[in-house]
């Protein structure tokens, strides 16, 4: 396995805080394709850490959530959230 195949990807979304539980449930029910964390300074942003093996599925799920909930994609943090 190459180093690039092992690197985690981060996608970030701005959400209504009342939807965080539902979004977490969606991620977990799809084989845990992403690990969501909120930002301490902006709790309405979820940073999603994604395995490269699940990236395509995660992108499709994020697109579906954008359509369903009206969430928006935002820039990922400069530093990965789980380091």
Backbone as a chain_set.jsonl record, in Angstrom:
{"seq": "XXXXXXXXXXXXXXXXXXXXXXXXXXXXXXXXXXXXXXXXXXXXXXXXXXXXXXXXXXXXXXXXXXXXXXXXXXXXXXXXXXX", "coords": {"N": [[0.833, -1.172, 0.0], [0.569, 2.204, -0.834], [1.72, 5.385, 0.482], [-0.121, 7.451, -0.138], [-2.447, 6.009, -0.396], [-3.072, 5.49, 2.189], [-3.626, 7.851, 3.425], [-5.809, 9.95, 5.206], [-8.821, 11.684, 4.378], [-10.311, 14.919, 4.601], [-13.4, 16.43, 4.838], [-15.528, 19.214, 5.1], [-18.506, 20.486, 6.544], [-21.111, 22.872, 6.909], [-23.628, 23.045, 9.235], [-27.012, 22.953, 10.533], [-27.25, 23.034, 13.945], [-29.174, 21.417, 15.142], [-29.392, 19.275, 13.444], [-27.184, 17.66, 13.731], [-27.154, 15.196, 15.161], [-28.713, 13.552, 13.466], [-27.134, 13.576, 11.147], [-24.796, 12.353, 12.085], [-25.891, 9.828, 12.628], [-26.545, 9.036, 9.997], [-23.969, 8.796, 8.89], [-22.868, 6.755, 10.49], [-24.637, 4.658, 9.942], [-24.008, 4.039, 7.39], [-21.85, 2.176, 7.262], [-20.005, 3.501, 8.875], [-18.59, 5.491, 7.404], [-17.324, 7.914, 7.745], [-15.712, 9.926, 10.214], [-17.158, 12.126, 12.248], [-16.412, 15.331, 13.62], [-16.918, 18.14, 15.707], [-16.04, 21.607, 15.484], [-14.336, 23.373, 17.962], [-14.4, 26.18, 18.154], [-16.354, 26.836, 16.318], [-19.142, 25.402, 16.486], [-21.101, 24.693, 14.634], [-19.97, 23.605, 12.453], [-19.033, 20.655, 10.937], [-16.32, 18.534, 10.766], [-15.35, 16.045, 8.675], [-13.656, 13.139, 8.833], [-12.294, 10.947, 6.585], [-11.751, 7.716, 5.35], [-9.605, 6.75, 2.656], [-10.658, 4.638, 1.214], [-13.379, 4.892, 1.431], [-14.014, 7.279, 0.276], [-15.387, 8.018, -2.178], [-18.019, 7.075, -1.682], [-18.585, 8.577, 0.587], [-18.537, 11.188, -0.439], [-20.783, 11.086, -2.109], [-22.781, 10.693, -0.178], [-22.532, 13.068, 1.316], [-23.291, 14.899, -0.682], [-25.973, 14.116, -0.965], [-26.951, 14.811, 1.565], [-26.596, 17.551, 1.465], [-28.546, 18.242, -0.413], [-30.859, 17.261, 0.902], [-30.925, 18.481, 3.51], [-30.047, 21.043, 3.209], [-27.523, 21.778, 3.969], [-24.173, 23.148, 3.807], [-21.124, 22.881, 1.995], [-17.927, 23.615, 3.29], [-14.62, 25.09, 3.582], [-12.061, 22.811, 4.424], [-10.272, 22.339, 7.537], [-6.962, 23.702, 8.138], [-5.29, 22.046, 9.567], [-5.589, 18.587, 10.154], [-8.463, 17.382, 11.933], [-8.154, 15.351, 13.876], [-5.596, 15.172, 14.83]], "CA": [[0.0, 0.0, 0.0], [1.361, 3.425, -0.876], [1.38, 6.39, 1.501], [-1.334, 8.178, -0.53], [-3.6, 5.14, -0.167], [-3.318, 5.446, 3.62], [-3.947, 9.183, 3.926], [-7.215, 10.246, 5.459], [-9.326, 12.896, 3.73], [-11.203, 15.698, 5.461], [-14.404, 17.276, 4.205], [-16.201, 19.988, 6.146], [-19.844, 20.963, 6.202], [-21.774, 23.758, 7.872], [-24.921, 22.413, 9.483], [-27.845, 23.441, 11.617], [-26.856, 22.178, 15.073], [-30.226, 20.445, 15.447], [-29.269, 18.148, 12.521], [-25.935, 16.931, 13.941], [-27.456, 13.809, 15.525], [-29.159, 12.841, 12.266], [-25.984, 13.424, 10.252], [-23.96, 11.308, 12.692], [-26.581, 8.562, 12.398], [-26.373, 8.694, 8.579], [-22.59, 8.352, 8.679], [-22.689, 5.465, 11.151], [-25.441, 3.624, 9.297], [-23.339, 3.709, 6.124], [-20.594, 1.501, 7.613], [-19.069, 4.41, 9.523], [-17.701, 5.964, 6.33], [-16.612, 9.122, 8.146], [-15.714, 10.228, 11.637], [-17.463, 13.557, 12.366], [-16.042, 16.078, 14.82], [-17.275, 19.559, 15.635], [-14.95, 22.528, 15.792], [-14.581, 24.012, 19.245], [-14.736, 27.594, 17.984], [-17.543, 26.949, 15.469], [-19.799, 24.097, 16.639], [-22.022, 24.364, 13.546], [-19.193, 23.011, 11.37], [-18.586, 19.285, 11.155], [-15.201, 18.063, 9.963], [-15.539, 14.616, 8.451], [-12.425, 12.442, 8.489], [-12.764, 9.867, 5.713], [-10.771, 6.775, 4.813], [-9.579, 6.827, 1.193], [-11.481, 3.566, 0.655], [-14.787, 5.296, 1.489], [-14.144, 8.664, -0.173], [-16.453, 8.183, -3.177], [-19.306, 6.906, -1.004], [-18.777, 9.726, 1.479], [-18.875, 12.348, -1.274], [-22.193, 10.937, -2.527], [-23.624, 10.905, 0.997], [-22.517, 14.508, 1.605], [-24.132, 15.54, -1.698], [-27.374, 13.828, -0.63], [-27.296, 15.617, 2.747], [-26.707, 18.944, 0.998], [-29.873, 18.365, -1.031], [-31.923, 16.979, 1.864], [-30.957, 19.357, 4.683], [-29.61, 22.406, 2.897], [-26.216, 22.087, 4.551], [-23.252, 23.617, 2.781], [-19.718, 22.51, 2.115], [-17.015, 24.715, 3.617], [-13.221, 24.682, 3.506], [-11.545, 21.951, 5.492], [-9.273, 23.034, 8.34], [-5.573, 23.55, 7.704], [-4.744, 20.898, 10.295], [-6.631, 17.567, 10.331], [-9.083, 17.514, 13.258], [-7.853, 14.303, 14.844], [-4.162, 15.122, 15.188]], "C": [[0.883, 1.243, 0.0], [0.888, 4.389, 0.205], [0.085, 7.113, 1.143], [-2.593, 7.337, -0.331], [-3.977, 5.075, 1.309], [-3.77, 6.791, 4.188], [-5.456, 9.373, 4.085], [-7.579, 11.563, 4.763], [-10.254, 13.603, 4.708], [-12.121, 16.525, 4.572], [-15.137, 17.987, 5.333], [-17.537, 20.498, 5.636], [-20.366, 21.867, 7.315], [-23.202, 23.271, 8.004], [-25.727, 23.217, 10.498], [-27.575, 22.495, 12.784], [-27.913, 21.135, 15.417], [-30.133, 19.203, 14.561], [-28.04, 17.283, 12.775], [-26.19, 15.467, 14.3], [-27.872, 12.977, 14.323], [-27.991, 12.586, 11.32], [-25.052, 12.342, 10.792], [-24.586, 9.922, 12.458], [-26.404, 8.117, 10.945], [-24.973, 8.152, 8.309], [-22.36, 6.975, 9.288], [-23.455, 4.358, 10.442], [-24.899, 3.247, 7.924], [-21.937, 3.177, 6.422], [-19.563, 2.432, 8.237], [-18.092, 5.022, 8.544], [-16.942, 7.233, 6.675], [-16.719, 9.291, 9.653], [-15.963, 11.733, 11.794], [-16.973, 14.141, 13.689], [-16.49, 17.523, 14.622], [-16.051, 20.387, 15.98], [-15.296, 23.273, 17.072], [-15.043, 25.461, 19.069], [-15.976, 27.824, 17.113], [-18.293, 25.615, 15.479], [-20.82, 23.759, 15.556], [-21.277, 23.836, 12.319], [-18.74, 21.62, 11.791], [-17.42, 19.008, 10.216], [-15.321, 16.551, 9.884], [-14.219, 14.006, 8.01], [-12.823, 11.143, 7.798], [-11.59, 9.006, 5.25], [-10.773, 6.888, 3.286], [-10.444, 5.751, 0.535], [-12.963, 3.933, 0.609], [-15.036, 6.675, 0.88], [-15.282, 8.87, -1.172], [-17.833, 8.067, -2.543], [-19.608, 8.097, -0.101], [-19.168, 10.967, 0.694], [-20.338, 12.279, -1.721], [-23.145, 11.177, -1.358], [-23.669, 12.389, 1.367], [-23.392, 15.25, 0.606], [-25.612, 15.326, -1.403], [-27.819, 14.654, 0.574], [-27.418, 17.104, 2.392], [-28.1, 19.17, 0.42], [-30.991, 18.228, -0.004], [-32.051, 18.049, 2.943], [-30.574, 20.804, 4.392], [-28.299, 22.781, 3.573], [-25.305, 22.584, 3.44], [-21.837, 23.127, 3.063], [-18.911, 23.757, 2.425], [-15.585, 24.178, 3.531], [-12.838, 23.822, 4.702], [-10.501, 22.724, 6.295], [-7.868, 22.802, 7.806], [-4.925, 22.329, 8.329], [-5.848, 19.866, 10.467], [-7.161, 17.579, 11.759], [-8.659, 16.487, 14.295], [-6.377, 14.187, 15.18], [-3.896, 15.868, 16.453]], "O": [[1.847, 1.318, 0.762], [-0.195, 4.232, 0.769], [-0.733, 7.369, 2.026], [-3.678, 7.88, -0.123], [-5.082, 4.651, 1.647], [-4.248, 6.853, 5.32], [-6.251, 9.007, 3.219], [-6.732, 12.439, 4.589], [-10.902, 12.966, 5.539], [-11.667, 17.229, 3.669], [-15.34, 17.414, 6.403], [-17.684, 20.885, 4.476], [-20.097, 21.65, 8.496], [-23.905, 23.103, 7.008], [-25.186, 24.051, 11.224], [-27.663, 21.278, 12.624], [-27.576, 20.07, 15.934], [-30.731, 18.177, 14.886], [-27.862, 16.267, 12.103], [-25.503, 14.585, 13.787], [-27.439, 11.835, 14.172], [-27.874, 11.499, 10.755], [-24.572, 11.503, 10.029], [-23.884, 8.966, 12.13], [-26.139, 6.942, 10.69], [-24.81, 7.168, 7.587], [-21.725, 6.121, 8.668], [-22.967, 3.231, 10.352], [-25.302, 2.23, 7.36], [-20.952, 3.682, 5.883], [-18.364, 2.174, 8.137], [-16.892, 5.073, 8.814], [-16.004, 7.597, 5.966], [-17.685, 8.857, 10.279], [-15.075, 12.535, 11.504], [-17.106, 13.519, 14.743], [-16.445, 18.056, 13.513], [-15.146, 19.928, 16.676], [-16.419, 23.747, 17.24], [-15.963, 25.913, 19.751], [-16.58, 28.895, 17.17], [-18.104, 24.79, 14.584], [-21.357, 22.652, 15.549], [-21.88, 23.641, 11.264], [-18.147, 21.434, 12.854], [-17.525, 19.224, 9.009], [-15.385, 15.866, 10.905], [-13.718, 14.322, 6.931], [-13.584, 10.342, 8.341], [-10.563, 9.524, 4.811], [-11.826, 7.099, 2.685], [-10.913, 5.94, -0.588], [-13.721, 3.35, -0.165], [-16.152, 7.188, 0.957], [-16.065, 9.808, -1.023], [-18.72, 8.871, -2.832], [-20.744, 8.566, -0.034], [-20.043, 11.72, 1.123], [-21.045, 13.287, -1.712], [-24.196, 11.795, -1.528], [-24.735, 12.91, 1.696], [-24.155, 16.135, 0.993], [-26.419, 16.241, -1.569], [-28.947, 15.145, 0.6], [-28.245, 17.819, 2.957], [-28.754, 20.167, 0.726], [-31.96, 18.986, -0.032], [-33.16, 18.48, 3.259], [-30.758, 21.684, 5.234], [-27.995, 23.963, 3.734], [-25.632, 22.454, 2.26], [-21.422, 22.982, 4.213], [-19.181, 24.83, 1.886], [-15.369, 22.971, 3.423], [-13.244, 24.08, 5.835], [-9.907, 23.67, 5.779], [-7.616, 21.822, 7.105], [-4.109, 21.657, 7.698], [-6.949, 20.222, 10.886], [-6.39, 17.765, 12.701], [-8.795, 16.738, 15.492], [-5.956, 13.188, 15.763], [-2.752, 15.932, 16.904]]}, "num_chains": 1, "name": "protein.A"}
